[in-house]
Amino acid sequence: MEMGLKNRIKNIGLNISKTEEPQKILVVAEGGVKAVTNVQDSQKMPLDIKILSSVELEFKDTIYEKLLDTLDLSLISAFEENDARKQITDIVQRLIENETIPLNTQVRRQIVKEIGDEVLGFGPLEPLLHEPTISDILVNGCKKVYVERFGRLELTTVRFKDNDHLMRIIDRIVSRVGRRIDESSPMVDARLPDGSRVNAIIPPLAIDGASVSIRRFSVDKMKLSDLVEKNALTDYMAEFLKAATKAKLNILISGGTGSGKTTMLNAISNFIPERERVITLEDSAELQLQIPHVLRLETRPPNSEGRGEISLRDLVRNSLRMRPDRIVIGEVRSGEAFDMLQAMNTGHEGSLTTVHANNPRDALSRLENMVSMAGLEIPIVAVRKQIASAINIIVQLSRLEDGSRRVTSIQEVDGMEGEIITLSEIFRFSRQGMNDDQTVKGRHCATGVVPKCMDRLNKMGCNLDISCFSNQL
């Protein structure tokens, strides 16, 4: 058996040919060389994840089993990750050398790395987590792993050995943040060390095997100017949101799944004055506010006995006793909307939150429904008055067919007119069709409406130029 394995690996090694370096060009700009870029556009290049052959995988499993026999992995937790990985690397390299099996240097390094990832990291997911072009990782059972790159889904060659292998990785992810997942609690929300959001669901709820959804967040914190460069909004729109944040207007960010709500919230938070104390409240901590005085709070699910749950509504109530200047709620989904509106109306101006909705009017309707979920018998007109008084600006984001994310509307809440909340649209994205390359054609423009909050912005020292509301953008 072992001799057959050696011969198969040897034959594979003989057939390996050197791969050519990708052709590169120098992009020359004014003042000299600006950058080195591949000739082929990075957005069109397929994802390059090196996968071991079946024979090499079999050899890797053999080395991994010998590592488990050699090393007490329970002692690894006492080391720093870099030290632990170095020790595992040294041991694995010795085990490979003892086998005297012909492997080229590249395959040896890959086997060493993958075994290190199995022991200390998240196994087959590691190369995907280190690929900067990936925004979402979607695991549909042990044999199908999809990723989203540049707004498009694509199937990868990454695989798990079997369902048990996938379950071990899921358990490792959730256990690091004090959560659990099993048949009695088959759904869980968690996060990775870099803040990426994780949702996992396992059988019996997941019929075709365990499923994992990972929403990754950029290591480089995106600023509003970066979103302007990506054409998500214009300079004028960015200046208005900057002024609204500084003037302590309450902002509701609305959009569908993957439309960029959290990214926009993080970018806007950059303009909160450093002297202010901000408290963030989330189900799973993922916000990366770019200010120094931030206190982050996270909900807690019930334990195995059904006790100890701390809901988002509990955190909102408690945060009011912690002397916050502003409260930032990652996303309102239920009865905490009532407590949030109360906070906005009682001195905690400049608060921010997000909500899932397709347009600003739907966002207000969802807030009404969520307030009713608080279990209080409040007339709908009173609820609408609370909303109209609390929310000042609604920022609507959308993810378009070409994968781009745009601010499609910025509206101001004017107040009540009878029993209806009135809105004024300040900026919009005017869609004009599709380009030949299947990208959405359109432009951002102002509606010509000067917002009622303009007087407040000027009194707060923002001095926003009224020309930015001209419809000739």
VOPAGU-2260 file (C-alpha; in pm, 1 decimal, decimal comma):
REM VOPAGU-2260
SITE   aa  ch    i         X         Y         Z
SITE  MET   A    0       0,0       0,0       0,0
SITE  GLU   A    1     272,9     244,8     102,5
SITE  MET   A    2     490,5     152,6    -196,6
SITE  GLY   A    3     193,4     205,6    -428,5
SITE  LEU   A    4     137,6     550,0    -275,9
SITE  LYS   A    5     506,7     637,1    -325,7
SITE  ASN   A    6     499,6     529,0    -690,5
SITE  ARG   A    7     183,4     726,3    -768,1
SITE  ILE   A    8     327,9    1042,0    -609,4
SITE  LYS   A    9     653,8     989,5    -799,6
SITE  ASN   A   10     465,4     966,1   -1130,2
SITE  ILE   A   11     272,6    1282,0   -1051,3
SITE  GLY   A   12     598,4    1462,0    -973,4
SITE  LEU   A   13     745,4    1362,1   -1311,5
SITE  ASN   A   14     450,5    1511,1   -1498,2
SITE  ILE   A   15     460,2    1848,0   -1322,1
SITE  SER   A   16     566,3    2124,5   -1556,6
SITE  LYS   A   17     675,3    2471,7   -1465,8
SITE  THR   A   18     403,3    2732,1   -1491,1
SITE  GLU   A   19     481,7    3052,4   -1667,3
SITE  GLU   A   20     479,9    3377,3   -1476,5
SITE  PRO   A   21     178,4    3590,9   -1568,1
SITE  GLN   A   22     268,2    3861,2   -1813,4
SITE  LYS   A   23     293,7    4197,0   -1641,5
SITE  ILE   A   24     304,4    4552,4   -1767,9
SITE  LEU   A   25     414,5    4876,9   -1614,7
SITE  VAL   A   26     144,9    5138,9   -1594,9
SITE  VAL   A   27     329,0    5464,3   -1656,2
SITE  ALA   A   28     167,7    5777,4   -1523,6
SITE  GLU   A   29     274,9    6136,4   -1491,1
SITE  GLY   A   30     579,3    6141,4   -1265,7
SITE  GLY   A   31     695,0    5787,1   -1339,6
SITE  VAL   A   32     582,4    5430,2   -1279,6
SITE  LYS   A   33     246,8    5420,7   -1101,0
SITE  ALA   A   34     183,0    5049,8   -1056,8
SITE  VAL   A   35     258,5    4699,9   -1181,0
SITE  THR   A   36     -53,5    4532,4   -1314,8
SITE  ASN   A   37    -141,5    4204,5   -1483,7
SITE  VAL   A   38    -242,0    4241,7   -1846,0
SITE  GLN   A   39    -567,8    4061,1   -1777,2
SITE  ASP   A   40    -817,4    4253,7   -1566,1
SITE  SER   A   41    -818,8    4115,3   -1210,6
SITE  GLN   A   42   -1197,0    4105,9   -1212,5
SITE  LYS   A   43   -1194,0    3863,1   -1505,6
SITE  MET   A   44    -926,3    3632,1   -1368,6
SITE  PRO   A   45   -1056,0    3306,1   -1218,3
SITE  LEU   A   46    -992,7    3231,2    -854,0
SITE  ASP   A   47    -660,6    3047,8    -823,4
SITE  ILE   A   48    -678,1    2808,1    -527,4
SITE  LYS   A   49    -422,9    2526,6    -551,2
SITE  ILE   A   50    -577,8    2188,6    -468,3
SITE  LEU   A   51    -385,6    1870,7    -390,0
SITE  SER   A   52    -446,7    1565,1    -603,9
SITE  SER   A   53    -628,5    1263,7    -456,5
SITE  VAL   A   54    -294,2    1084,2    -406,1
SITE  GLU   A   55    -140,4    1386,2    -234,2
SITE  LEU   A   56    -450,5    1423,6     -16,7
SITE  GLU   A   57    -413,9    1061,9      89,3
SITE  PHE   A   58     -52,2    1127,4     184,4
SITE  LYS   A   59    -152,7    1442,3     374,0
SITE  ASP   A   60    -409,4    1243,6     574,3
SITE  THR   A   61    -137,9     990,0     661,7
SITE  ILE   A   62      94,5    1262,7     789,2
SITE  TYR   A   63    -192,1    1426,3     980,2
SITE  GLU   A   64    -274,3    1100,3    1157,9
SITE  LYS   A   65      90,6    1057,4    1254,2
SITE  LEU   A   66      95,3    1416,0    1384,4
SITE  LEU   A   67    -200,7    1338,2    1610,7
SITE  ASP   A   68     -14,1    1033,0    1743,5
SITE  THR   A   69     304,5    1234,6    1797,0
SITE  LEU   A   70     171,8    1559,8    1943,3
SITE  ASP   A   71     -71,7    1631,3    2224,9
SITE  LEU   A   72    -280,9    1900,4    2056,9
SITE  SER   A   73    -438,1    2002,1    2388,0
SITE  LEU   A   74    -102,6    2157,3    2481,3
SITE  ILE   A   75     -97,9    2373,9    2168,0
SITE  SER   A   76    -349,1    2618,5    2316,7
SITE  ALA   A   77     -85,9    2726,9    2568,6
SITE  PHE   A   78     128,3    2874,8    2288,5
SITE  GLU   A   79      86,7    3189,5    2083,6
SITE  GLU   A   80     -50,0    3109,4    1737,8
SITE  ASN   A   81     277,5    3191,2    1558,4
SITE  ASP   A   82     480,6    2976,2    1798,7
SITE  ALA   A   83     230,2    2690,3    1776,2
SITE  ARG   A   84     228,6    2702,4    1396,2
SITE  LYS   A   85     610,2    2700,8    1390,8
SITE  GLN   A   86     621,8    2391,4    1612,2
SITE  ILE   A   87     362,5    2210,5    1402,8
SITE  THR   A   88     549,1    2305,9    1083,9
SITE  ASP   A   89     876,0    2163,4    1218,6
SITE  ILE   A   90     712,8    1836,6    1325,3
SITE  VAL   A   91     521,8    1792,4     997,3
SITE  GLN   A   92     836,5    1857,7     793,1
SITE  ARG   A   93    1022,1    1589,5     988,6
SITE  LEU   A   94     735,6    1344,4     939,9
SITE  ILE   A   95     738,4    1408,8     565,3
SITE  GLU   A   96    1116,0    1359,9     547,8
SITE  ASN   A   97    1087,2    1029,9     734,2
SITE  GLU   A   98     849,0     898,8     469,2
SITE  THR   A   99    1112,0     944,7     193,1
SITE  ILE   A  100     837,0     997,4     -61,6
SITE  PRO   A  101     927,9    1205,2    -369,0
SITE  LEU   A  102     741,5    1535,7    -349,3
SITE  ASN   A  103     833,1    1864,4    -510,5
SITE  THR   A  104     894,7    2162,4    -281,7
SITE  GLN   A  105     568,5    2334,4    -371,0
SITE  VAL   A  106     355,1    2032,9    -275,2
SITE  ARG   A  107     550,5    1983,8      48,9
SITE  ARG   A  108     488,0    2343,6     150,2
SITE  GLN   A  109     120,6    2314,6      67,1
SITE  ILE   A  110      82,0    1996,3     272,7
SITE  VAL   A  111     259,2    2158,6     569,2
SITE  LYS   A  112      36,6    2466,4     543,1
SITE  GLU   A  113    -287,6    2270,8     509,8
SITE  ILE   A  114    -207,3    2055,0     812,5
SITE  GLY   A  115    -128,3    2369,6    1010,9
SITE  ASP   A  116    -461,9    2514,9     900,6
SITE  GLU   A  117    -639,2    2195,8    1012,5
SITE  VAL   A  118    -487,5    2214,2    1360,4
SITE  LEU   A  119    -494,6    2588,9    1425,2
SITE  GLY   A  120    -718,6    2747,4    1164,1
SITE  PHE   A  121   -1035,8    2678,7     972,3
SITE  GLY   A  122    -912,0    2402,8     744,0
SITE  PRO   A  123   -1005,3    2431,4     372,6
SITE  LEU   A  124   -1158,9    2775,0     431,5
SITE  GLU   A  125    -822,1    2935,3     512,9
SITE  PRO   A  126    -711,4    3015,9     154,4
SITE  LEU   A  127   -1052,9    3171,0      86,0
SITE  LEU   A  128   -1033,7    3381,5     402,2
SITE  HIS   A  129    -698,6    3521,4     286,6
SITE  GLU   A  130    -813,0    3605,7     -65,6
SITE  PRO   A  131    -886,8    3982,9     -69,4
SITE  THR   A  132   -1122,3    3970,2    -370,7
SITE  ILE   A  133   -1375,3    3745,1    -192,0
SITE  SER   A  134   -1665,7    3914,6     -14,3
SITE  ASP   A  135   -1880,2    3609,1      69,6
SITE  ILE   A  136   -1804,7    3240,8     129,5
SITE  LEU   A  137   -2100,3    3002,3      97,1
SITE  VAL   A  138   -2056,8    2638,1     198,5
SITE  ASN   A  139   -2337,0    2410,8      73,2
SITE  GLY   A  140   -2242,1    2081,0     230,7
SITE  CYS   A  141   -1895,0    1929,4     228,2
SITE  LYS   A  142   -1852,4    1914,7    -151,6
SITE  LYS   A  143   -1972,9    2255,0    -273,1
SITE  VAL   A  144   -1815,0    2585,6    -174,3
SITE  TYR   A  145   -1915,6    2904,9    -355,7
SITE  VAL   A  146   -1763,6    3251,5    -322,9
SITE  GLU   A  147   -1873,7    3596,5    -428,7
SITE  ARG   A  148   -1615,5    3806,3    -612,1
SITE  PHE   A  149   -1686,5    4145,3    -768,5
SITE  GLY   A  150   -2058,4    4092,4    -712,3
SITE  ARG   A  151   -2076,1    3752,5    -887,5
SITE  LEU   A  152   -2104,4    3400,6    -742,7
SITE  GLU   A  153   -1863,3    3130,4    -858,0
SITE  LEU   A  154   -1804,3    2767,9    -760,9
SITE  THR   A  155   -1458,9    2690,1    -617,9
SITE  THR   A  156   -1251,2    2374,0    -613,2
SITE  VAL   A  157   -1235,7    2380,5    -232,1
SITE  ARG   A  158   -1378,6    2069,0     -68,1
SITE  PHE   A  159   -1410,3    1920,3     278,9
SITE  LYS   A  160   -1314,8    1556,6     334,0
SITE  ASP   A  161   -1661,7    1461,9     457,5
SITE  ASN   A  162   -1950,0    1594,4     667,3
SITE  ASP   A  163   -1766,1    1522,8     992,9
SITE  HIS   A  164   -1474,8    1735,0     870,5
SITE  LEU   A  165   -1711,6    2025,3     795,8
SITE  MET   A  166   -1881,1    1989,5    1135,4
SITE  ARG   A  167   -1542,4    2007,0    1313,7
SITE  ILE   A  168   -1462,1    2335,2    1138,3
SITE  ILE   A  169   -1807,0    2479,5    1220,9
SITE  ASP   A  170   -1768,3    2379,9    1584,4
SITE  ARG   A  171   -1425,5    2545,3    1596,3
SITE  ILE   A  172   -1566,0    2870,4    1454,8
SITE  VAL   A  173   -1859,3    2898,8    1694,8
SITE  SER   A  174   -1676,6    2775,4    2005,8
SITE  ARG   A  175   -1422,3    3056,8    1976,4
SITE  VAL   A  176   -1694,0    3313,2    2045,3
SITE  GLY   A  177   -1865,2    3114,7    2319,8
SITE  ARG   A  178   -2148,0    2979,0    2105,7
SITE  ARG   A  179   -2255,9    2621,1    2046,6
SITE  ILE   A  180   -2421,9    2425,2    1767,8
SITE  ASP   A  181   -2576,3    2078,6    1788,9
SITE  GLU   A  182   -2904,3    1901,3    1716,8
SITE  SER   A  183   -3078,7    2081,7    2002,3
SITE  SER   A  184   -2952,1    2418,5    1875,7
SITE  PRO   A  185   -2891,5    2369,9    1501,2
SITE  MET   A  186   -2859,6    2738,4    1402,8
SITE  VAL   A  187   -2599,9    2986,9    1518,2
SITE  ASP   A  188   -2462,5    3332,2    1442,0
SITE  ALA   A  189   -2094,1    3389,3    1514,3
SITE  ARG   A  190   -1796,3    3589,3    1391,1
SITE  LEU   A  191   -1439,7    3525,0    1286,9
SITE  PRO   A  192   -1137,7    3689,8    1453,2
SITE  ASP   A  193   -1127,1    3951,9    1174,6
SITE  GLY   A  194   -1491,0    4049,1    1240,3
SITE  SER   A  195   -1643,0    3858,8     947,9
SITE  ARG   A  196   -2000,5    3749,1    1012,2
SITE  VAL   A  197   -2079,1    3374,9    1017,2
SITE  ASN   A  198   -2410,5    3191,7    1005,1
SITE  ALA   A  199   -2421,0    2813,0    1030,4
SITE  ILE   A  200   -2713,0    2572,8    1010,4
SITE  ILE   A  201   -2684,2    2194,8    1041,9
SITE  PRO   A  202   -2906,8    1885,5    1009,0
SITE  PRO   A  203   -3186,5    1813,8    1073,1
SITE  LEU   A  204   -3273,4    2166,7     955,5
SITE  ALA   A  205   -3020,9    2160,2     669,9
SITE  ILE   A  206   -3141,7    1864,6     464,2
SITE  ASP   A  207   -2840,9    1829,3     232,4
SITE  GLY   A  208   -2573,5    1871,0     498,2
SITE  ALA   A  209   -2436,0    2153,3     707,1
SITE  SER   A  210   -2434,3    2501,1     551,1
SITE  VAL   A  211   -2209,2    2795,4     636,8
SITE  SER   A  212   -2243,2    3154,4     516,9
SITE  ILE   A  213   -1953,0    3392,2     582,9
SITE  ARG   A  214   -1985,5    3764,3     511,7
SITE  ARG   A  215   -1633,0    3898,6     498,2
SITE  PHE   A  216   -1529,7    4251,3     584,3
SITE  SER   A  217   -1237,8    4434,8     437,5
SITE  VAL   A  218    -923,0    4447,6     649,1
SITE  ASP   A  219    -872,8    4804,0     524,4
SITE  LYS   A  220   -1151,1    5012,1     676,1
SITE  MET   A  221   -1340,1    5174,8     392,1
SITE  LYS   A  222   -1397,6    5548,5     409,9
SITE  LEU   A  223   -1669,0    5753,3     246,8
SITE  SER   A  224   -1412,7    5880,0      -4,7
SITE  ASP   A  225   -1346,2    5517,8    -106,4
SITE  LEU   A  226   -1717,3    5469,3    -175,2
SITE  VAL   A  227   -1712,6    5784,0    -388,6
SITE  GLU   A  228   -1426,0    5637,0    -592,0
SITE  LYS   A  229   -1632,7    5321,2    -643,7
SITE  ASN   A  230   -1922,8    5537,2    -772,5
SITE  ALA   A  231   -2147,6    5428,2    -487,8
SITE  LEU   A  232   -2233,0    5796,2    -439,0
SITE  THR   A  233   -2108,9    6142,2    -542,9
SITE  ASP   A  234   -1891,3    6395,0    -362,9
SITE  TYR   A  235   -2197,2    6611,9    -296,6
SITE  MET   A  236   -2385,8    6322,0    -140,8
SITE  ALA   A  237   -2083,5    6233,5      71,3
SITE  GLU   A  238   -2052,1    6593,5     190,3
SITE  PHE   A  239   -2418,6    6596,4     290,4
SITE  LEU   A  240   -2387,0    6270,9     489,3
SITE  LYS   A  241   -2069,5    6403,1     653,3
SITE  ALA   A  242   -2250,5    6720,3     758,9
SITE  ALA   A  243   -2558,0    6526,5     877,5
SITE  THR   A  244   -2339,4    6304,4    1097,4
SITE  LYS   A  245   -2150,7    6596,4    1248,9
SITE  ALA   A  246   -2477,9    6783,5    1313,2
SITE  LYS   A  247   -2609,9    6482,8    1509,7
SITE  LEU   A  248   -2898,7    6394,0    1280,8
SITE  ASN   A  249   -3041,4    6046,7    1337,0
SITE  ILE   A  250   -2967,9    5838,2    1026,7
SITE  LEU   A  251   -3143,2    5518,0     918,9
SITE  ILE   A  252   -2953,8    5312,7     657,9
SITE  SER   A  253   -3186,2    5090,8     457,0
SITE  GLY   A  254   -3115,7    4822,9     198,6
SITE  GLY   A  255   -3137,8    4459,3     102,9
SITE  THR   A  256   -2898,7    4176,9     189,3
SITE  GLY   A  257   -2546,2    4248,4      70,1
SITE  SER   A  258   -2627,1    4604,2     -38,6
SITE  GLY   A  259   -2350,6    4756,2     177,2
SITE  LYS   A  260   -2543,5    4881,3     481,6
SITE  THR   A  261   -2273,0    4790,9     734,7
SITE  THR   A  262   -1999,7    4933,1     510,7
SITE  MET   A  263   -2189,5    5261,6     481,8
SITE  LEU   A  264   -2249,8    5276,2     856,3
SITE  ASN   A  265   -1878,5    5221,8     923,7
SITE  ALA   A  266   -1786,1    5491,3     671,5
SITE  ILE   A  267   -2029,5    5747,4     811,9
SITE  SER   A  268   -1908,2    5682,9    1167,3
SITE  ASN   A  269   -1570,4    5826,9    1068,9
SITE  PHE   A  270   -1724,1    6174,8    1103,7
SITE  ILE   A  271   -1844,7    6133,9    1461,9
SITE  PRO   A  272   -1636,0    6376,1    1673,3
SITE  GLU   A  273   -1362,7    6203,9    1875,8
SITE  ARG   A  274   -1482,5    6364,1    2200,6
SITE  GLU   A  275   -1812,0    6169,8    2190,5
SITE  ARG   A  276   -1879,0    5837,1    2363,3
SITE  VAL   A  277   -2041,2    5584,1    2129,7
SITE  ILE   A  278   -2197,9    5251,0    2226,6
SITE  THR   A  279   -2257,2    4986,6    1957,9
SITE  LEU   A  280   -2517,3    4713,0    2002,6
SITE  GLU   A  281   -2522,5    4405,0    1779,7
SITE  ASP   A  282   -2640,6    4046,2    1760,6
SITE  SER   A  283   -2299,0    3948,9    1628,2
SITE  ALA   A  284   -2023,4    4209,9    1656,6
SITE  GLU   A  285   -1916,2    4317,7    1309,6
SITE  LEU   A  286   -1907,2    4697,3    1313,0
SITE  GLN   A  287   -1566,7    4860,6    1276,2
SITE  LEU   A  288   -1630,1    5216,0    1386,4
SITE  GLN   A  289   -1341,0    5443,5    1306,6
SITE  ILE   A  290   -1341,9    5651,5    1625,0
SITE  PRO   A  291   -1146,9    5611,4    1952,0
SITE  HIS   A  292   -1418,0    5615,0    2223,4
SITE  VAL   A  293   -1632,6    5312,6    2137,3
SITE  LEU   A  294   -1786,6    5053,4    2368,3
SITE  ARG   A  295   -1901,2    4739,4    2185,8
SITE  LEU   A  296   -2183,1    4524,1    2324,4
SITE  GLU   A  297   -2313,4    4194,5    2186,7
SITE  THR   A  298   -2623,4    3987,9    2256,6
SITE  ARG   A  299   -2604,5    3642,5    2411,8
SITE  PRO   A  300   -2817,8    3342,0    2314,5
SITE  PRO   A  301   -2975,4    3115,7    2577,4
SITE  ASN   A  302   -2767,7    2830,7    2717,8
SITE  SER   A  303   -2849,2    2460,4    2688,4
SITE  GLU   A  304   -3109,3    2500,5    2963,4
SITE  GLY   A  305   -3281,5    2787,4    2783,9
SITE  ARG   A  306   -3158,4    3047,4    3031,4
SITE  GLY   A  307   -2925,4    3344,6    3029,0
SITE  GLU   A  308   -3042,3    3506,8    2704,7
SITE  ILE   A  309   -2955,5    3875,6    2664,6
SITE  SER   A  310   -3155,2    4028,2    2378,9
SITE  LEU   A  311   -3080,3    4339,2    2176,4
SITE  ARG   A  312   -3366,0    4511,4    2355,2
SITE  ASP   A  313   -3201,0    4438,4    2690,9
SITE  LEU   A  314   -2877,6    4593,9    2561,4
SITE  VAL   A  315   -3057,5    4906,5    2436,6
SITE  ARG   A  316   -3215,8    4960,1    2776,8
SITE  ASN   A  317   -2888,6    4902,6    2958,7
SITE  SER   A  318   -2690,5    5129,6    2724,7
SITE  LEU   A  319   -2905,4    5425,5    2827,2
SITE  ARG   A  320   -2750,5    5400,4    3175,5
SITE  MET   A  321   -2396,2    5406,1    3037,6
SITE  ARG   A  322   -2382,2    5776,2    2946,7
SITE  PRO   A  323   -2369,6    5740,3    2567,6
SITE  ASP   A  324   -2353,8    6042,2    2339,4
SITE  ARG   A  325   -2467,4    5826,0    2051,8
SITE  ILE   A  326   -2609,4    5475,9    2019,2
SITE  VAL   A  327   -2533,5    5268,1    1710,8
SITE  ILE   A  328   -2745,0    4955,4    1654,8
SITE  GLY   A  329   -2604,8    4717,6    1394,7
SITE  GLU   A  330   -2952,4    4622,2    1272,4
SITE  VAL   A  331   -3301,8    4651,4    1416,2
SITE  ARG   A  332   -3513,4    4340,7    1363,7
SITE  SER   A  333   -3771,5    4332,5    1642,8
SITE  GLY   A  334   -3906,6    4507,3    1951,8
SITE  GLU   A  335   -3578,0    4689,2    2017,7
SITE  ALA   A  336   -3697,6    4939,6    1754,0
SITE  PHE   A  337   -3929,8    5091,9    2017,4
SITE  ASP   A  338   -3647,1    5143,3    2268,9
SITE  MET   A  339   -3424,0    5281,9    1993,3
SITE  LEU   A  340   -3684,5    5542,3    1897,1
SITE  GLN   A  341   -3725,5    5633,6    2263,5
SITE  ALA   A  342   -3350,5    5688,1    2293,6
SITE  MET   A  343   -3338,0    5902,7    1979,2
SITE  ASN   A  344   -3620,6    6117,9    2113,8
SITE  THR   A  345   -3469,7    6162,8    2460,4
SITE  GLY   A  346   -3133,1    6325,1    2404,3
SITE  HIS   A  347   -2928,9    6061,5    2218,7
SITE  GLU   A  348   -2917,5    6246,7    1889,7
SITE  GLY   A  349   -2687,6    6144,9    1609,2
SITE  SER   A  350   -2764,2    5776,9    1651,9
SITE  LEU   A  351   -2728,1    5535,7    1360,1
SITE  THR   A  352   -2886,8    5205,1    1266,6
SITE  THR   A  353   -2966,5    4983,1     968,8
SITE  VAL   A  354   -3277,7    4800,7     856,3
SITE  HIS   A  355   -3363,9    4556,0     576,9
SITE  ALA   A  356   -3599,4    4726,2     332,2
SITE  ASN   A  357   -3632,5    4782,2     -42,4
SITE  ASN   A  358   -3703,4    5157,0     -27,4
SITE  PRO   A  359   -3731,5    5435,7     232,2
SITE  ARG   A  360   -4109,7    5407,9     259,5
SITE  ASP   A  361   -4083,4    5033,7     325,8
SITE  ALA   A  362   -3817,1    5107,4     588,4
SITE  LEU   A  363   -4063,1    5323,2     782,9
SITE  SER   A  364   -4332,9    5056,8     751,3
SITE  ARG   A  365   -4092,8    4795,5     886,1
SITE  LEU   A  366   -4013,1    5018,6    1183,5
SITE  GLU   A  367   -4385,7    5043,3    1255,6
SITE  ASN   A  368   -4420,4    4665,4    1249,3
SITE  MET   A  369   -4114,6    4616,0    1471,0
SITE  VAL   A  370   -4245,4    4861,8    1730,7
SITE  SER   A  371   -4566,2    4656,9    1747,2
SITE  MET   A  372   -4348,6    4350,5    1821,6
SITE  ALA   A  373   -4248,3    4510,5    2151,4
SITE  GLY   A  374   -4585,0    4394,7    2288,5
SITE  LEU   A  375   -4713,6    4742,3    2371,4
SITE  GLU   A  376   -5061,5    4861,2    2278,5
SITE  ILE   A  377   -4968,8    5187,6    2108,8
SITE  PRO   A  378   -5194,3    5352,4    1845,8
SITE  ILE   A  379   -5037,5    5345,4    1499,8
SITE  VAL   A  380   -5057,8    5725,3    1472,1
SITE  ALA   A  381   -4855,8    5761,5    1792,3
SITE  VAL   A  382   -4597,1    5518,7    1659,0
SITE  ARG   A  383   -4566,1    5717,0    1336,5
SITE  LYS   A  384   -4522,7    6040,6    1531,8
SITE  GLN   A  385   -4240,5    5877,8    1726,2
SITE  ILE   A  386   -4073,7    5765,3    1403,7
SITE  ALA   A  387   -4116,9    6103,8    1234,1
SITE  SER   A  388   -3967,8    6278,0    1536,2
SITE  ALA   A  389   -3676,5    6034,3    1578,7
SITE  ILE   A  390   -3553,3    5963,5    1224,4
SITE  ASN   A  391   -3409,3    6256,9    1027,4
SITE  ILE   A  392   -3237,4    6101,2     724,5
SITE  ILE   A  393   -3289,7    5772,7     537,8
SITE  VAL   A  394   -3007,5    5642,6     317,4
SITE  GLN   A  395   -3123,5    5374,7      73,6
SITE  LEU   A  396   -2869,1    5133,3     -76,0
SITE  SER   A  397   -2917,1    4871,7    -345,0
SITE  ARG   A  398   -2713,8    4596,1    -497,7
SITE  LEU   A  399   -2763,6    4609,6    -873,1
SITE  GLU   A  400   -2760,4    4328,1   -1129,1
SITE  ASP   A  401   -2394,8    4384,8   -1220,3
SITE  GLY   A  402   -2290,5    4335,8    -857,8
SITE  SER   A  403   -2225,5    4704,8    -792,5
SITE  ARG   A  404   -2358,9    4867,3    -476,4
SITE  ARG   A  405   -2506,1    5214,4    -504,5
SITE  VAL   A  406   -2677,3    5469,3    -284,5
SITE  THR   A  407   -3005,8    5486,3    -475,6
SITE  SER   A  408   -3178,3    5749,1    -262,7
SITE  ILE   A  409   -3122,1    5989,1      27,0
SITE  GLN   A  410   -3443,3    6120,5     179,2
SITE  GLU   A  411   -3533,0    6351,5     464,4
SITE  VAL   A  412   -3819,7    6280,0     702,9
SITE  ASP   A  413   -4024,5    6600,9     700,9
SITE  GLY   A  414   -4277,9    6510,8     969,5
SITE  MET   A  415   -4645,0    6416,5     974,3
SITE  GLU   A  416   -4915,5    6522,2     734,9
SITE  GLY   A  417   -5239,1    6391,4     878,3
SITE  GLU   A  418   -5164,5    6028,8     963,5
SITE  ILE   A  419   -4889,6    5987,5     702,0
SITE  ILE   A  420   -4513,6    6038,4     746,6
SITE  THR   A  421   -4391,9    6269,6     470,8
SITE  LEU   A  422   -4056,1    6230,5     298,2
SITE  SER   A  423   -3853,0    6456,6      69,8
SITE  GLU   A  424   -3601,3    6300,0    -168,0
SITE  ILE   A  425   -3274,5    6496,2    -176,7
SITE  PHE   A  426   -3055,6    6272,5    -397,3
SITE  ARG   A  427   -3135,4    5976,7    -619,9
SITE  PHE   A  428   -2969,9    5734,3    -858,6
SITE  SER   A  429   -3125,3    5777,7   -1201,4
SITE  ARG   A  430   -3097,2    5453,1   -1391,7
SITE  GLN   A  431   -3074,9    5475,1   -1771,1
SITE  GLY   A  432   -3031,0    5113,7   -1884,0
SITE  MET   A  433   -2746,3    4865,3   -1936,9
SITE  ASN   A  434   -2408,7    4915,1   -2103,1
SITE  ASP   A  435   -2266,4    4675,0   -2362,7
SITE  ASP   A  436   -2054,0    4507,0   -2093,6
SITE  GLN   A  437   -2371,0    4432,6   -1892,1
SITE  THR   A  438   -2298,8    4698,0   -1629,4
SITE  VAL   A  439   -2577,3    4923,8   -1509,6
SITE  LYS   A  440   -2589,5    5260,4   -1680,7
SITE  GLY   A  441   -2701,7    5557,4   -1474,4
SITE  ARG   A  442   -2596,9    5857,1   -1269,3
SITE  HIS   A  443   -2653,1    6014,7    -931,4
SITE  CYS   A  444   -2833,7    6347,9    -925,1
SITE  ALA   A  445   -2986,4    6590,1    -682,5
SITE  THR   A  446   -3361,0    6648,0    -700,2
SITE  GLY   A  447   -3329,6    7023,4    -647,5
SITE  VAL   A  448   -3499,8    7001,9    -305,8
SITE  VAL   A  449   -3315,8    7185,6     -28,6
SITE  PRO   A  450   -3361,9    6984,3     293,1
SITE  LYS   A  451   -3531,1    7142,5     595,9
SITE  CYS   A  452   -3231,0    7037,6     806,7
SITE  MET   A  453   -3011,6    7285,7     616,3
SITE  ASP   A  454   -3065,5    7550,4     883,2
SITE  ARG   A  455   -2953,8    7308,2    1154,4
SITE  LEU   A  456   -2647,5    7206,2     955,3
SITE  ASN   A  457   -2539,1    7569,6     925,8
SITE  LYS   A  458   -2602,5    7640,6    1294,9
SITE  MET   A  459   -2384,1    7339,9    1384,3
SITE  GLY   A  460   -2099,2    7489,8    1182,0
SITE  CYS   A  461   -2112,9    7251,6     885,9
SITE  ASN   A  462   -2148,7    7533,5     628,4
SITE  LEU   A  463   -2270,4    7306,7     351,8
SITE  ASP   A  464   -2281,5    7473,2       9,4
SITE  ILE   A  465   -2641,9    7497,9    -107,3
SITE  SER   A  466   -2527,6    7438,4    -465,2
SITE  CYS   A  467   -2481,0    7066,8    -389,8
SITE  PHE   A  468   -2862,1    7034,9    -398,8
SITE  SER   A  469   -2877,7    7160,8    -755,7
SITE  ASN   A  470   -3019,3    6897,7    -991,6
SITE  GLN   A  471   -2735,7    6955,7   -1238,8
SITE  LEU   A  472   -2487,8    6707,3   -1087,3
